[in-house]
Amino acid sequence: CDLTGWWENDLGSKMLVDKIDSQGNFSGVYHTAVSSTQKPIEPSPLVGSQHLDKDGLCTFGFTVNWKFSDSTAVFVGQCFGEDGREEVLQTSWMLREKVDSQHNDWKATR
């Protein structure tokens, strides 16, 4: 699976993955279509790595540090696209928002 290029999810968010190096490391930009912040949404940088498998069913992970909010998201997933079908990324994510104290840590992650 080649992660380079543009990808779009069901909600309309898009990401651009730049060239992947020989170790599977990559960078790019994430354009989210959804946010709970009141600030204008801005494209945000992403960095990640891909497990390079010969069977094409690679796993990967990347981090996005949102430029428009005090939060960071991590995504993990796998690429599917056997038998000449369109490649699809199946992912899960976790978002960490900044809270004002350690006491409020319980509400920082979703």
C-alpha positions in Angstrom: 0.0 0.0 0.0 1.4 3.4 -1.0 0.2 6.0 1.5 1.6 8.9 -0.6 -0.9 11.3 -2.0 -4.4 12.6 -1.0 -6.8 10.7 1.2 -10.3 11.7 2.3 -12.6 10.2 5.0 -16.3 9.9 5.3 -16.7 13.3 7.1 -14.8 15.2 4.4 -11.4 15.5 6.2 -8.4 15.2 3.9 -4.7 14.5 4.3 -1.8 14.7 2.1 1.1 12.3 2.7 4.4 13.3 1.2 7.1 10.9 0.2 7.7 7.9 2.5 11.4 7.2 3.2 13.1 3.8 3.0 12.3 3.3 6.8 8.6 4.0 6.4 8.7 7.5 7.9 6.5 10.2 6.4 5.1 13.6 6.9 2.3 15.7 5.5 -0.7 17.9 6.2 -4.1 17.1 7.6 -7.2 19.2 6.7 -9.9 18.4 9.2 -13.5 19.0 8.3 -14.8 18.8 11.9 -13.8 20.6 15.1 -15.4 21.6 18.4 -13.2 24.7 18.8 -14.6 28.1 18.1 -11.4 29.1 16.2 -11.1 28.9 12.4 -9.9 25.5 11.2 -6.4 25.5 9.7 -4.4 22.7 8.0 -2.1 21.0 10.5 1.2 19.1 10.1 1.3 15.3 10.5 4.2 12.9 11.0 4.1 9.2 11.1 5.5 5.8 10.1 4.4 2.9 8.1 5.3 -0.7 8.5 6.5 -1.8 5.1 5.2 -5.3 4.3 5.6 -7.1 1.0 2.0 -8.3 1.1 0.7 -4.7 0.8 -1.4 -4.9 4.0 0.7 -2.3 5.9 0.0 -0.9 9.3 0.7 2.8 10.0 0.4 5.5 12.6 0.7 9.3 12.6 0.3 12.3 14.9 -1.4 15.6 14.1 -0.7 18.6 16.2 -3.6 20.9 15.5 -2.5 24.5 14.8 -5.9 26.0 15.7 -6.4 24.3 19.1 -4.5 23.1 22.1 -4.9 19.4 21.2 -3.0 16.5 19.5 -4.5 13.5 17.8 -3.0 10.1 17.0 -4.2 7.8 14.3 -3.4 4.1 13.8 -4.6 2.0 11.0 -4.1 -0.5 8.2 -4.3 -0.2 4.5 -6.5 -2.6 2.5 -6.7 -2.9 -1.3 -6.3 -6.5 -2.4 -7.2 -7.9 -5.8 -6.9 -4.6 -7.6 -9.6 -2.9 -5.6 -9.2 0.7 -4.5 -7.0 1.2 -1.5 -8.8 2.0 1.7 -7.4 3.1 5.1 -9.1 1.8 8.2 -8.2 3.9 11.2 -8.9 4.6 14.8 -8.0 7.8 16.6 -7.5 9.3 20.0 -7.6 13.0 20.7 -5.9 14.7 23.7 -7.0 18.2 24.7 -5.3 20.5 27.1 -7.0 20.8 30.5 -6.4 23.4 33.2 -5.2 21.0 36.0 -4.2 17.4 36.7 -7.5 17.0 38.6 -9.4 17.5 35.3 -7.2 15.0 33.4 -10.1 12.6 33.2 -11.8 14.7 30.6 -8.8 15.4 28.4 -8.8 12.3 26.2 -11.5 11.0 23.8 
